[in-house]
Amino acid sequence: MDMYLEIKQLEVCYEATTQGGHAAVAAVSLSLTAGEIGVLIGPSGCGKTTLLRAVAGLERASGGSITIASRVVSRFQENGVRAHVPAEDRRIGMVFQDYALFPHLDVARNVGFGLRHLSKSERKPRVVEVLELVGLAGQQHRYPHELSGGQQQRVALARALAPKPALLLLDEPFSNLDIELRERLAHEVRGILKAEGTTALFVTHDQLEAFAIGDAIGVMDRGVLHQWADAYTLYHRPATRFVADFIGHGVFATAQVENHLENGSLHKHVVTALGELHDISPEVLASLPIGECDVLLRADDIVHDDASTVQAQIIRKAFRGSEFLYTLQLKTGEVVLAHVPSHHDHALGEWVGIRPEVDHVVTFAKER
């Protein structure tokens, strides 16, 4: 499959004032096919925005290459050969978190700002087309201050899409909006980009946004891309401890992988303070080394069960509408999380029965 956006071993280094260079992006490789939407997530300062700026041409790479639509726009080789296509020549559209709309221009002129190379007769139908695409048909003559935050963001998206960019980059475009609107707009923007067939790379710190909009999601920390995969794989098959800890609600619990003699042959068992973990696939079970390890237990892996012999004390609870997120401490001192339907409203300090129900067992070497 041909790659539309291809980033290979990309590095972006900043000069430190006292000690050498600091790698804001360290040997990152990822790719998107035409029409795919990629998302970069990670904690503040992890390098995701720097990577986006390097793709845009606003930061110069210190190593690696960037190819967009079969055109090398950035290349840095050890033998000194360099290529750096200026940002204005990369045919990239950008949407920022502050919208960057011109307050003195109406919606039509904001959207048509990047179409000045077209004649007026060509420009007008394209403006009408993209405004209809983003759900703002008939709003051409309104001004930014007359629009809601969500509408302003749609205008910014329409302006970026109007010139039919080779690649669309979005830098935390919903961060100024309230939580409910952010997730809804993320789903809507995904539909808009798919309808337009636009390849896009999106930066956010919000996992729900990332899951709502992305075909492929990259988890970054300290300049390193830990994993580039779809949301399901990130959640159920995290490649590193950092990804496992960053995605979703979960904790690492101590587990013991043991061999038991059954019917004359050895069979592996995974035992935790909550009891034995069942329903582990034969492939995963075969890959586990004998001995102590850490197992990832997410909140949806722990089931509230009054009949269970395993008891845990509620030490924290967070109401989430249809459910509570309980933080529970076992008698052994280990802490786990559990999603429990909100009609099970237990008090802090109360002891409840729990049992593990883990479909996807994820283990890591024991941290010493």
C-alpha angles and dihedrals in degrees: 000000000000115000117228097190115029124178116184125190091328117188130183116185129188121204112247118216096230111016125035124279127326117222107223088175117027122197096317119179126183140139143200131199120225111292095014123130118220125192130199117204134172142116122304112288094021093125101254096123091043089054090050091050090050090054088049091051093244091115124043116234120235093202145357129034143275122207124187120186092344091308120116106226098170131023131161120181131183092240089065098257108141137178124187120169109201117250093248091057098050097081091232127154119209133199117192133197092247092052091226092219120167105248094204094054125076122234095269093052092044091053093043094049093100093045098070089118088068126077118253091253090054095041099055098058091047091052090049090047097053094042088055089047092056094043098255101111111157094019096103097116100046121102126231094253089058092058133080120245091259091050091049089053090052090052090052089050092048091050091051093047097044097083090048095241122210088232134010120215121195121191111199090311096174101043093106093054129085119266099256093047091047094058094043092048091048090058091046094048090051089055091048094050092047091049090052093043090232122165108221143180115205131192123205141146091212116095094199090055090048093050092046097052110023132093088183126020128198122203113208134187129173092350095308124115103222098184140356111197145111120291095257092055093046091052100042102026107032111180097212139024089251093058091045091051096042100048117071128335114306148124136214114247128189114255134181120218107207138177115230124190109236124170091344097309136086119253127186122237129188112214127187135172086269092055134261120337111232135190093044111159114250090239093055092042092051091052095055116099118225114260139043122341141154118258123200112235114188124197091255091053091066118075125199106234121168090196093057120112090216110089128193133183121234107237098165136013133189122192112226101175104252092030147019123236102220124196106208132191121207123215087255089062096250117135126220135174128230137186108221127180109260094241085071092076104172124177126247109268093027119130117231135179118252138174134187120251103178117172095172113040113201118187135180133187112278113267111232 
